[in-house]
């Protein structure tokens, strides 16, 4: 008598001496099919996850607490006068080559400095040319790291002309300017940040101090 059992599409004879072999083959077939099925699921999941469109994270900036702009006038002991930020400290220029009326406008919270240098021209065309060339050289030395240097001329409300250079890229100085009356006074300023943070992350602080520099430029007056 033959007993028939269906298993994974096979019919087995329980009286056959080869029955155990057939059962083993049947179970191996089931395991193989299950393995194939799981493999297909894994592949489908991988394809699905890879097909999702990549969404880049928006550019982020360091969180900075930037105070509302407020200004004060420079002391009367200088041959020039302008407004600078009330949130900054007025210091002597720390350079070993510093001259009497060179100053540093220091932002302790932002680790930023505006270096201001002053020269007397004394009606000398030679000195004026020398000072202008020096200013150009100091700006041009950043060309190695700068993506671009955008130089513009602007006229202040009082009719003075300023040469402004804005530098893009991982440069230590992002904003520089020169002002002169061509006969007596020559003034140059440069913004620096004393930090290793990349300029992309510093951008809010750079823009903030740039506005203060423009305030300085637009309120500059000569005293002689």
N, CA, C and O of each residue as an XYZ file, in Angstrom:
896
protein
N       0.850     -1.193      0.000
C       0.000      0.000      0.000
C       0.878      1.231      0.000
O       1.878      1.319      0.713
N       0.472      2.171     -0.818
C       1.271      3.395     -0.947
C       0.560      4.550     -0.256
O      -0.597      4.841     -0.557
N       1.283      5.237      0.711
C       0.739      6.448      1.351
C       1.346      7.666      0.664
O       2.565      7.836      0.630
N       0.497      8.487      0.132
C       0.982      9.679     -0.611
C       0.865     10.912      0.256
O      -0.195     11.164      0.830
N       1.936     11.687      0.365
C       1.942     12.974      1.106
C       2.502     14.045      0.194
O       3.553     13.872     -0.422
N       1.786     15.149      0.118
C       2.254     16.266     -0.729
C       3.134     17.168      0.085
O       2.757     17.611      1.170
N       4.331     17.447     -0.448
C       5.267     18.347      0.262
C       6.112     19.054     -0.773
O       6.954     18.462     -1.448
N       5.857     20.323     -0.866
C       6.628     21.179     -1.780
C       6.594     20.660     -3.188
O       7.580     20.760     -3.917
N       5.401     20.071     -3.604
C       5.258     19.652     -4.982
C       5.740     18.256     -5.240
O       5.699     17.818     -6.390
N       6.201     17.517     -4.237
C       6.678     16.150     -4.427
C       5.696     15.187     -3.796
O       5.023     15.550     -2.832
N       5.586     13.909     -4.332
C       4.772     12.842     -3.757
C       5.721     11.761     -3.299
O       6.514     11.238     -4.082
N       5.632     11.427     -2.016
C       6.555     10.470     -1.425
C       5.855      9.180     -1.102
O       4.686      9.188     -0.718
N       6.555      8.056     -1.252
C       6.069      6.726     -0.869
C       6.710      6.406      0.463
O       7.927      6.248      0.561
N       5.850      6.310      1.524
C       6.355      6.072      2.871
C       6.987      4.712      3.010
O       7.735      4.481      3.961
N       6.704      3.773      2.067
C       7.264      2.422      2.159
C       8.575      2.315      1.412
O       9.241      1.283      1.486
N       8.962      3.360      0.693
C      10.193      3.297     -0.108
C      11.412      3.405      0.775
O      11.434      4.220      1.697
N      12.428      2.602      0.513
C      13.665      2.706      1.290
C      14.382      4.018      1.058
O      15.268      4.406      1.821
N      13.991      4.690      0.002
C      14.636      5.990     -0.300
C      13.817      7.168      0.204
O      14.060      8.314     -0.176
N      12.852      6.880      1.059
C      11.933      7.932      1.520
C      12.665      9.054      2.246
O      12.383     10.233      2.035
N      13.635      8.661      3.127
C      14.342      9.681      3.899
C      15.102     10.639      2.984
O      15.173     11.842      3.233
N      15.665     10.073      1.923
C      16.410     10.915      0.981
C      15.502     11.903      0.293
O      15.862     13.064      0.101
N      14.297     11.434     -0.085
C      13.351     12.330     -0.750
C      12.896     13.447      0.176
O      12.774     14.598     -0.243
N      12.645     13.105      1.444
C      12.204     14.114      2.409
C      13.291     15.161      2.609
O      13.019     16.360      2.667
N      14.538     14.677      2.713
C      15.658     15.613      2.878
C      15.773     16.550      1.691
O      15.993     17.751      1.852
N      15.622     15.990      0.491
C      15.685     16.825     -0.707
C      14.557     17.838     -0.720
O      14.733     18.982     -1.140
N      13.384     17.397     -0.248
C      12.241     18.316     -0.224
C      12.487     19.468      0.728
O      12.213     20.619      0.387
N      13.011     19.174      1.945
C      13.266     20.232      2.925
C      14.351     21.192      2.433
O      14.277     22.404      2.635
N      15.366     20.605      1.777
C      16.410     21.484      1.221
C      15.844     22.421      0.181
O      16.257     23.576      0.085
N      14.891     21.923     -0.604
C      14.249     22.770     -1.617
C      13.476     23.900     -0.986
O      13.494     25.032     -1.469
N      12.782     23.577      0.122
C      12.001     24.624      0.808
C      12.932     25.695      1.351
O      12.691     26.895      1.216
N      14.037     25.204      1.987
C      15.007     26.188      2.524
C      15.581     27.061      1.408
O      15.743     28.268      1.585
N      15.882     26.465      0.283
C      16.442     27.211     -0.846
C      15.468     28.279     -1.330
O      15.858     29.413     -1.608
N      14.179     27.893     -1.428
C      13.170     28.864     -1.896
C      13.018     29.993     -0.888
O      12.866     31.154     -1.267
N      13.060     29.644      0.423
C      12.941     30.693      1.437
C      14.135     31.643      1.364
O      13.974     32.856      1.501
N      15.324     31.099      1.150
C      16.539     31.921      1.037
C      16.437     32.880     -0.141
O      16.770     34.060     -0.033
N      15.960     32.339     -1.290
C      15.783     33.180     -2.482
C      14.772     34.285     -2.203
O      14.968     35.432     -2.605
N      13.690     33.933     -1.513
C      12.655     34.932     -1.225
C      13.173     36.049     -0.342
O      12.908     37.222     -0.603
N      13.917     35.692      0.714
C      14.479     36.706      1.602
C      15.494     37.578      0.873
O      15.552     38.789      1.089
N      16.290     36.961      0.013
C      17.278     37.724     -0.743
C      16.614     38.764     -1.630
O      17.087     39.894     -1.743
N      15.495     38.363     -2.266
C      14.774     39.304     -3.126
C      14.228     40.469     -2.317
O      14.234     41.608     -2.785
N      13.753     40.191     -1.096
C      13.221     41.259     -0.247
C      14.318     42.256      0.104
O      14.120     43.469      0.040
N      15.498     41.711      0.481
C      16.627     42.588      0.822
C      17.022     43.452     -0.361
O      17.257     44.649     -0.200
N      17.100     42.855     -1.563
C      17.472     43.604     -2.764
C      16.459     44.690     -3.067
O      16.833     45.812     -3.410
N      15.163     44.363     -2.942
C      14.106     45.343     -3.211
C      14.174     46.503     -2.232
O      13.989     47.659     -2.614
N      14.443     46.189     -0.952
C      14.559     47.258      0.035
C      15.744     48.160     -0.269
O      15.656     49.379     -0.126
N      16.865     47.553     -0.692
C      18.061     48.340     -1.029
C      17.794     49.247     -2.209
O      18.202     50.409     -2.208
N      17.102     48.718     -3.234
C      16.786     49.519     -4.419
C      15.875     50.673     -4.054
O      16.042     51.791     -4.543
N      14.895     50.389     -3.179
C      13.941     51.429     -2.775
C      14.642     52.554     -2.023
O      14.383     53.735     -2.254
N      15.566     52.148     -1.086
C      16.262     53.175     -0.319
C      17.192     53.990     -1.198
O      17.345     55.192     -0.982
N      17.817     53.362     -2.185
C      18.734     54.088     -3.073
C      17.993     55.005     -4.031
O      18.552     55.993     -4.506
N      16.751     54.686     -4.313
C      16.000     55.475     -5.287
C      15.459     56.767     -4.704
O      14.962     57.620     -5.439
N      15.551     56.921     -3.363
C      15.064     58.152     -2.755
C      15.977     59.310     -3.152
O      17.201     59.178     -3.132
N      15.392     60.418     -3.505
C      16.177     61.572     -3.936
C      16.918     62.167     -2.743
O      16.370     62.259     -1.644
N      18.180     62.575     -2.970
C      19.001     63.153     -1.912
C      18.617     64.608     -1.702
O      18.549     65.389     -2.651
N      18.366     64.960     -0.449
C      18.004     66.326     -0.112
C      19.132     66.927      0.713
O      19.271     66.584      1.887
N      19.940     67.811      0.140
C      21.048     68.398      0.905
C      20.532     69.268      2.035
O      19.487     69.910      1.924
N      21.290     69.274      3.130
C      20.912     70.112      4.256
C      21.169     71.570      3.900
O      22.159     71.888      3.241
N      20.281     72.450      4.334
C      20.503     73.867      4.044
C      21.755     74.364      4.744
O      22.104     73.887      5.824
N      22.433     75.331      4.119
C      23.645     75.897      4.700
C      23.317     76.521      6.042
O      22.373     77.303      6.158
N      24.098     76.175      7.057
C      23.857     76.708      8.393
C      24.981     77.631      8.820
O      26.109     77.516      8.341
N      24.668     78.545      9.720
C      25.658     79.457     10.251
C      25.753     79.282     11.759
O      24.800     78.855     12.410
N      26.919     79.619     12.303
C      27.065     79.590     13.745
C      26.073     80.566     14.369
O      25.817     81.645     13.834
N      25.534     80.171     15.488
C      24.577     81.042     16.164
C      25.330     82.179     16.843
O      26.175     81.942     17.707
N      25.027     83.399     16.456
C      25.671     84.576     17.017
C      24.618     85.532     17.549
O      23.574     85.739     16.930
N      24.905     86.101     18.690
C      24.021     87.118     19.248
C      24.558     88.480     18.833
O      25.479     89.013     19.451
N      23.973     89.031     17.782
C      24.433     90.303     17.241
C      23.582     91.428     17.817
O      22.380     91.479     17.557
N      24.176     92.325     18.588
C      23.401     93.402     19.207
C      22.917     94.421     18.183
O      23.462     94.529     17.085
N      21.913     95.144     18.552
C      21.396     96.209     17.677
C      22.462     97.283     17.516
O      23.132     97.658     18.477
N      22.609     97.767     16.301
C      23.667     98.746     16.009
C      23.487    100.026     16.811
O      22.378    100.547     16.935
N      24.588    100.520     17.349
C      24.617    101.794     18.069
C      26.003    102.388     17.867
O      26.987    101.658     17.753
N      26.080    103.734     17.823
C      27.348    104.358     17.442
C      27.722    105.513     18.368
O      26.882    106.095     19.054
N      29.021    105.818     18.354
C      29.568    106.922     19.127
C      30.690    107.570     18.325
O      31.263    106.952     17.428
N      31.001    108.835     18.664
C      32.062    109.538     17.942
C      33.433    109.245     18.533
O      33.581    108.994     19.729
N      34.413    109.284     17.671
C      35.800    109.141     18.068
C      36.188    110.330     18.962
O      35.667    111.428     18.768
N      37.084    110.137     19.931
C      37.542    111.271     20.760
C      38.147    112.385     19.915
O      38.565    112.152     18.781
N      38.194    113.581     20.460
C      38.669    114.758     19.723
C      40.188    114.828     19.605
O      40.708    115.793     19.046
N      40.899    113.856     20.103
C      42.367    113.898     20.092
C      42.972    113.441     18.768
O      44.194    113.400     18.630
N      42.129    113.099     17.793
C      42.611    112.603     16.498
C      42.423    113.667     15.416
O      41.540    114.516     15.541
N      43.234    113.638     14.361
C      43.083    114.605     13.269
C      41.935    114.241     12.315
O      41.746    114.903     11.295
N      41.193    113.220     12.634
C      40.026    112.806     11.865
C      38.909    112.446     12.846
O      39.142    112.243     14.037
N      37.715    112.376     12.319
C      36.555    112.121     13.172
C      35.571    111.220     12.426
O      35.304    111.421     11.241
N      35.047    110.242     13.126
C      34.009    109.386     12.548
C      33.245    108.677     13.664
O      33.628    108.735     14.833
N      32.181    108.022     13.290
C      31.406    107.239     14.244
C      31.828    105.775     14.161
O      32.077    105.245     13.079
N      31.901    105.137     15.323
C      32.199    103.708     15.369
C      31.252    103.032     16.356
O      30.550    103.708     17.108
N      31.233    101.719     16.354
C      30.251    100.969     17.132
C      30.420    101.168     18.639
O      31.537    101.152     19.158
N      29.310    101.352     19.323
C      29.322    101.450     20.784
C      29.611    100.101     21.432
O      29.913    100.034     22.624
N      29.520     99.025     20.648
C      29.791     97.682     21.169
C      31.250     97.283     20.997
O      31.639     96.166     21.339
N      32.057     98.199     20.465
C      33.472     97.914     20.219
C      34.351     98.734     21.160
O      33.922     99.739     21.725
N      35.592     98.277     21.311
C      36.566     98.971     22.140
C      37.577     99.688     21.246
O      37.983     99.172     20.205
N      37.971    100.878     21.670
C      38.961    101.646     20.921
C      40.337    101.407     21.531
O      40.578    101.747     22.689
N      41.247    100.814     20.739
C      42.574    100.449     21.237
C      43.663    101.044     20.347
O      43.420    101.422     19.201
N      44.863    101.114     20.905
C      46.013    101.502     20.091
C      46.347    100.357     19.153
O      46.167     99.189     19.498
N      46.829    100.690     17.980
C      47.241     99.641     17.055
C      48.413     98.864     17.658
O      49.408     99.471     18.056
N      48.312     97.512     17.735
C      49.363     96.718     18.387
C      50.610     96.481     17.540
O      51.579     95.892     18.019
N      50.597     96.930     16.297
C      51.730     96.687     15.420
C      52.992     97.369     15.942
O      52.914     98.482     16.463
N      54.149     96.726     15.814
C      55.403     97.364     16.239
C      55.751     98.590     15.385
O      56.594     99.401     15.767
N      55.100     98.713     14.238
C      55.329     99.858     13.348
C      54.245    100.930     13.504
O      54.152    101.870     12.714
N      53.445    100.759     14.531
C      52.317    101.667     14.735
C      52.775    103.114     14.899
O      53.801    103.407     15.512
N      51.969    104.003     14.323
C      52.234    105.435     14.465
C      51.184    106.059     15.375
O      50.248    105.394     15.819
N      51.354    107.320     15.636
C      50.588    107.998     16.685
C      49.074    107.858     16.537
O      48.383    107.588     17.519
N      48.557    108.036     15.335
C      47.105    108.060     15.162
C      46.547    106.770     14.545
O      45.469    106.762     13.951
N      47.302    105.698     14.700
C      46.809    104.395     14.252
C      46.012    103.749     15.389
O      46.439    103.750     16.544
N      44.871    103.208     15.046
C      44.006    102.640     16.081
C      43.459    101.280     15.642
O      43.538    100.894     14.476
N      42.908    100.580     16.619
C      42.236     99.305     16.367
C      40.863     99.356     17.027
O      40.758     99.602     18.229
N      39.821     99.127     16.250
C      38.458     99.067     16.784
C      38.145     97.590     17.000
O      37.954     96.832     16.049
N      38.098     97.204     18.258
C      38.045     95.787     18.629
C      36.638     95.372     19.076
O      36.014     96.032     19.906
N      36.151     94.250     18.498
C      34.866     93.654     18.882
C      35.164     92.384     19.698
O      35.411     91.329     19.114
N      35.146     92.468     21.026
C      35.544     91.312     21.834
C      34.643     90.095     21.658
O      35.127     88.964     21.685
N      33.345     90.307     21.478
C      32.421     89.179     21.348
C      32.570     88.478     19.998
O      32.390     87.263     19.907
N      32.893     89.225     18.968
C      32.986     88.669     17.617
C      34.421     88.323     17.220
O      34.645     87.724     16.168
N      35.386     88.695     18.052
C      36.802     88.493     17.737
C      37.149     89.148     16.407
O      37.866     88.585     15.580
N      36.621     90.347     16.227
C      36.845     91.107     14.997
C      37.587     92.400     15.314
O      37.465     92.952     16.407
N      38.353     92.868     14.344
C      39.107     94.111     14.500
C      39.059     94.917     13.210
O      39.182     94.370     12.114
N      38.878     96.221     13.358
C      39.033     97.139     12.235
C      40.323     97.916     12.484
O      40.394     98.723     13.411
N      41.330     97.678     11.666
C      42.614     98.376     11.797
C      42.549     99.668     10.980
O      42.271     99.641      9.781
N      42.805    100.774     11.628
C      42.765    102.085     10.969
C      44.144    102.718     11.042
O      44.692    102.917     12.126
N      44.699    103.032      9.874
C      46.005    103.701      9.812
C      45.833    105.071      9.167
O      44.995    105.264      8.286
N      46.646    106.016      9.626
C      46.531    107.395      9.159
C      47.908    107.949      8.796
O      48.897    107.720      9.492
N      47.937    108.682      7.686
C      49.178    109.317      7.227
C      48.882    110.755      6.809
O      47.803    111.069      6.308
N      49.876    111.618      7.031
C      49.785    112.991      6.518
C      50.463    113.045      5.147
O      51.544    112.489      4.951
N      49.815    113.716      4.216
C      50.351    113.810      2.857
C      51.235    115.040      2.684
O      52.224    115.012      1.952
N      50.863    116.115      3.369
C      51.649    117.360      3.315
C      51.815    117.887      1.885
O      52.889    118.349      1.501
N      50.739    117.809      1.112
C      50.720    118.320     -0.262
C      51.772    117.670     -1.160
O      52.230    118.285     -2.123
N      52.146    116.462     -0.859
C      53.166    115.768     -1.636
C      52.509    114.716     -2.545
O      51.923    113.746     -2.065
N      52.618    114.924     -3.847
C      52.082    113.947     -4.782
C      52.835    112.616     -4.683
O      52.264    111.544     -4.885
N      54.117    112.714     -4.369
C      54.931    111.508     -4.238
C      54.445    110.647     -3.067
O      54.319    109.429     -3.190
N      54.176    111.300     -1.930
C      53.663    110.562     -0.772
C      52.286    109.962     -1.054
O      52.008    108.823     -0.676
N      51.431    110.733     -1.718
C      50.098    110.229     -2.044
C      50.202    108.980     -2.912
O      49.518    107.986     -2.666
N      51.055    109.036     -3.923
C      51.231    107.884     -4.803
C      51.784    106.691     -4.031
O      51.365    105.554     -4.249
N      52.725    106.954     -3.129
C      53.326    105.878     -2.329
C      52.281    105.218     -1.430
O      52.234    103.992     -1.324
N      51.447    106.029     -0.784
C      50.427    105.479      0.126
C      49.375    104.667     -0.641
O      48.925    103.619     -0.177
N      48.995    105.166     -1.813
C      48.014    104.437     -2.625
C      48.581    103.105     -3.107
O      47.879    102.094     -3.120
N      49.855    103.109     -3.504
C      50.491    101.862     -3.946
C      50.590    100.859     -2.794
O      50.371     99.663     -2.986
N      50.919    101.348     -1.606
C      51.000    100.472     -0.436
C      49.642     99.843     -0.129
O      49.553     98.663      0.211
N      48.598    100.641     -0.253
C      47.249    100.131      0.002
C      46.870     99.052     -0.996
O      46.290     98.027     -0.636
N      47.208     99.298     -2.256
C      46.920     98.307     -3.301
C      47.679     97.005     -3.036
O      47.130     95.914     -3.190
N      48.942     97.132     -2.639
C      49.765     95.951     -2.373
C      49.224     95.147     -1.205
O      49.191     93.918     -1.261
N      48.798     95.825     -0.147
C      48.263     95.139      1.028
C      46.984     94.374      0.699
O      46.735     93.306      1.257
N      46.177     94.920     -0.204
C      44.962     94.227     -0.617
C      45.290     93.067     -1.550
O      44.722     91.982     -1.426
N      46.205     93.301     -2.478
C      46.537     92.293     -3.489
C      47.208     91.060     -2.904
O      47.163     89.994     -3.519
N      47.827     91.172     -1.735
C      48.523     90.017     -1.158
C      47.548     88.903     -0.771
O      47.961     87.766     -0.540
N      46.260     89.229     -0.702
C      45.250     88.228     -0.367
C      44.746     87.464     -1.599
O      43.887     86.591     -1.478
N      45.275     87.789     -2.775
C      44.803     87.155     -4.001
C      45.030     85.647     -4.013
O      44.314     84.920     -4.701
N      46.014     85.171     -3.260
C      46.320     83.744     -3.242
C      45.133     82.934     -2.725
O      44.837     81.857     -3.244
N      44.460     83.452     -1.706
C      43.342     82.728     -1.100
C      41.978     83.286     -1.511
O      40.959     82.623     -1.321
N      41.950     84.470     -2.059
C      40.666     85.095     -2.393
C      40.083     84.519     -3.680
O      40.799     84.330     -4.663
N      38.767     84.238     -3.668
C      38.091     83.824     -4.891
C      37.932     85.024     -5.821
O      38.006     84.908     -7.044
N      37.712     86.183     -5.193
C      37.507     87.397     -5.978
C      37.762     88.612     -5.092
O      37.560     88.559     -3.879
N      38.203     89.700     -5.704
C      38.360     90.978     -5.014
C      37.563     92.011     -5.805
O      37.900     92.337     -6.944
N      36.525     92.506     -5.195
C      35.624     93.453     -5.860
C      35.939     94.861     -5.363
O      35.669     95.195     -4.210
N      36.508     95.677     -6.232
C      36.900     97.032     -5.856
C      35.924     98.045     -6.452
O      35.638     98.021     -7.649
N      35.423     98.929     -5.605
C      34.448     99.933     -6.054
C      34.814    101.299     -5.480
O      35.531    101.412     -4.485
N      34.300    102.321     -6.139
C      34.451    103.690     -5.658
C      33.087    104.176     -5.199
O      32.083    103.956     -5.876
N      33.052    104.832     -4.059
C      31.791    105.353     -3.554
C      31.998    106.774     -3.040
O      33.093    107.139     -2.613
N      30.938    107.567     -3.086
C      31.005    108.933     -2.596
C      30.134    109.062     -1.344
O      28.974    108.650     -1.338
N      30.698    109.628     -0.308
C      30.002    109.748      0.970
C      29.014    110.917      0.934
O      29.075    111.744      0.025
N      28.113    110.994      1.905
C      27.154    112.114      1.940
C      27.825    113.486      1.985
O      27.243    114.472      1.535
N      29.046    113.558      2.524
C      29.748    114.843      2.595
C      30.603    115.103      1.364
O      31.330    116.095      1.314
N      30.523    114.207      0.352
C      31.223    114.419     -0.902
C      32.598    113.793     -0.982
O      33.302    114.009     -1.967
N      33.008    113.028      0.012
C      34.321    112.379     -0.017
C      34.263    111.091     -0.831
O      33.218    110.448     -0.932
N      35.396    110.730     -1.404
C      35.477    109.500     -2.203
C      36.201    108.424     -1.416
O      37.234    108.680     -0.797
N      35.651    107.218     -1.446
C      36.266    106.077     -0.769
C      36.473    104.955     -1.781
O      35.606    104.682     -2.612
N      37.631    104.312     -1.697
C      37.907    103.118     -2.492
C      37.668    101.905     -1.589
O      38.334    101.754     -0.564
N      36.733    101.055     -1.959
C      36.343     99.918     -1.123
C      36.680     98.613     -1.840
O      36.372     98.438     -3.019
N      37.313     97.711     -1.113
C      37.648     96.392     -1.656
C      36.982     95.317     -0.796
O      37.235     95.225      0.405
N      36.129     94.507     -1.427
C      35.499     93.382     -0.735
C      36.133     92.090     -1.240
O      36.222     91.861     -2.446
N      36.567     91.256     -0.311
C      37.300     90.037     -0.655
C      36.463     88.810     -0.313
O      35.963     88.678      0.804
N      36.316     87.909     -1.291
C      35.582     86.664     -1.093
C      36.549     85.491     -1.004
O      37.569     85.462     -1.693
N      36.221     84.525     -0.150
C      37.077     83.349      0.014
C      37.574     83.240      1.433
O      37.190     84.028      2.298
N      38.440     82.250      1.677
C      38.979     82.033      3.011
C      40.164     82.959      3.258
O      41.309     82.520      3.369
N      39.857     84.255      3.340
C      40.873     85.279      3.555
C      40.732     85.852      4.962
O      39.619     85.905      5.486
N      41.828     86.284      5.588
C      41.740     86.843      6.938
C      41.096     88.225      6.981
O      40.545     88.628      8.006
N      41.167     88.947      5.867
C      40.558     90.276      5.793
C      39.495     90.279      4.700
O      39.790     89.984      3.542
N      38.250     90.615      5.072
C      37.136     90.519      4.135
C      36.697     91.873      3.563
O      35.918     91.927      2.611
N      37.203     92.968      4.152
C      36.718     94.295      3.745
C      37.819     95.315      4.029
O      38.328     95.386      5.148
N      38.189     96.105      3.015
C      39.220     97.113      3.184
C      38.792     98.394      2.463
O      38.007     98.351      1.515
N      39.313     99.522      2.921
C      38.946    100.789      2.281
C      40.067    101.807      2.423
O      40.915    101.706      3.309
N      40.049    102.780      1.535
C      41.018    103.882      1.537
C      40.277    105.189      1.301
O      39.388    105.265      0.453
N      40.655    106.233      2.068
C      40.056    107.560      1.884
C      41.149    108.622      1.996
O      42.048    108.520      2.831
N      41.057    109.637      1.144
C      42.039    110.721      1.170
C      41.437    111.985      0.571
O      40.520    111.934     -0.248
N      41.982    113.127      1.004
C      41.593    114.399      0.377
C      42.630    114.811     -0.654
O      42.533    115.891     -1.238
N      43.624    113.955     -0.883
C      44.669    114.116     -1.910
C      45.705    115.178     -1.593
O      46.675    115.323     -2.336
N      45.529    115.926     -0.512
C      46.490    116.988     -0.210
C      47.073    116.901      1.204
O      48.265    117.141      1.397
N      46.240    116.560      2.188
C      46.699    116.585      3.582
C      46.562    115.233      4.300
O      47.456    114.831      5.045
N      45.446    114.539      4.074
C      45.113    113.372      4.902
C      44.938    112.098      4.077
O      44.398    112.105      2.971
N      45.419    111.018      4.664
C      45.255    109.708      4.037
C      44.897    108.701      5.132
O      45.608    108.581      6.129
N      43.795    107.981      4.939
C      43.336    107.016      5.950
C      42.987    105.693      5.279
O      42.339    105.661      4.233
N      43.423    104.619      5.893
C      43.129    103.274      5.385
C      42.576    102.403      6.505
O      43.015    102.500      7.650
N      41.606    101.547      6.167
C      41.021    100.638      7.152
C      40.908     99.226      6.596
O      40.735     99.034      5.393
N      41.010     98.238      7.487
C      40.899     96.838      7.081
C      40.226     96.039      8.194
O      40.568     96.174      9.369
N      39.272     95.214      7.805
C      38.549     94.363      8.748
C      39.203     92.985      8.810
O      39.457     92.362      7.780
N      39.472     92.518     10.027
C      40.045     91.189     10.246
C      39.255     90.458     11.327
O      38.722     91.075     12.249
N      39.189     89.134     11.198
C      38.600     88.290     12.244
C      39.692     87.390     12.799
O      40.361     86.675     12.053
N      39.869     87.430     14.121
C      40.899     86.635     14.780
C      40.323     85.280     15.184
O      40.174     84.995     16.373
N      40.005     84.459     14.214
C      39.418     83.142     14.457
C      39.725     82.227     13.282
O      39.977     82.688     12.169
N      39.702     80.899     13.550
C      39.944     79.914     12.498
C      38.638     79.428     11.861
O      38.657     78.580     10.969
N      37.512     79.966     12.321
C      36.227     79.580     11.752
C      36.164     80.028     10.294
O      36.594     81.133      9.962
N      35.631     79.174      9.428
C      35.558     79.507      8.008
C      34.616     80.678      7.769
O      33.652     80.882      8.508
N      34.911     81.442      6.726
C      34.146     82.654      6.457
C      32.674     82.389      6.166
O      31.829     83.241      6.438
N      32.353     81.201      5.608
C      30.946     80.879      5.375
C      30.170     80.901      6.686
O      29.045     81.399      6.742
N      30.774     80.361      7.733
C      30.121     80.332      9.040
C      30.157     81.704      9.709
O      29.308     82.016     10.545
N      31.137     82.516      9.340
C      31.254     83.857      9.921
C      30.408     84.898      9.202
O      30.348     86.050      9.632
N      29.758     84.512      8.120
C      29.100     85.487      7.253
C      28.169     86.459      7.971
O      28.204     87.650      7.663
N      27.328     86.005      8.924
C      26.480     86.983      9.619
C      27.298     88.045     10.357
O      26.939     89.223     10.354
N      28.400     87.624     10.989
C      29.243     88.580     11.704
C      29.965     89.509     10.733
O      30.109     90.701     11.004
N      30.421     88.965      9.598
C      31.087     89.790      8.586
C      30.138     90.875      8.076
O      30.513     92.044      7.983
N      28.922     90.483      7.750
C      27.936     91.451      7.249
C      27.615     92.507      8.310
O      27.417     93.682      7.999
N      27.570     92.069      9.549
C      27.254     92.985     10.657
C      28.338     94.062     10.785
O      28.028     95.250     10.870
N      29.607     93.643     10.800
C      30.699     94.605     10.976
C      30.884     95.454      9.716
O      31.301     96.608      9.811
N      30.582     94.905      8.547
C      30.659     95.691      7.316
C      29.765     96.929      7.400
O      30.142     98.008      6.942
N      28.594     96.767      7.980
C      27.685     97.920      8.129
C      28.313     98.978      9.026
O      28.159    100.177      8.794
N      29.021     98.520     10.053
C      29.700     99.473     10.936
C      30.830    100.190     10.196
O      31.060    101.381     10.409
N      31.530     99.464      9.333
C      32.605    100.094      8.550
C      32.025    101.138      7.602
O      32.600    102.213      7.433
N      30.903    100.830      6.992
C      30.270    101.804      6.100
C      29.801    103.031      6.875
O      29.820    104.146      6.353
N      29.383    102.824      8.112
C      29.017    103.969      8.953
C      30.251    104.840      9.214
O      30.178    106.068      9.172
N      31.375    104.188      9.483
C      32.633    104.915      9.678
C      32.967    105.734      8.432
O      33.284    106.919      8.529
N      32.895    105.104      7.273
C      33.236    105.780      6.010
C      32.323    106.977      5.762
O      32.787    108.055      5.393
N      31.046    106.782      5.965
C      30.071    107.843      5.644
C      30.070    108.993      6.640
O      29.491    110.042      6.359
N      30.707    108.823      7.802
C      30.744    109.905      8.803
C      32.146    110.483      8.981
O      32.359    111.330      9.848
N      33.102    110.033      8.168
C      34.472    110.510      8.294
C      34.582    111.997      7.983
O      34.033    112.470      6.988
N      35.294    112.733      8.838
C      35.577    114.145      8.611
C      37.038    114.419      8.962
O      37.573    113.875      9.928
N      37.675    115.280      8.150
C      39.044    115.688      8.440
C      38.997    116.916      9.324
O      38.069    117.716      9.211
N      39.965    117.084     10.195
C      39.987    118.236     11.091
C      40.973    119.308     10.654
O      41.097    120.344     11.307
N      41.672    119.065      9.553
C      42.603    120.091      9.094
C      42.536    120.228      7.581
O      43.251    121.047      7.003
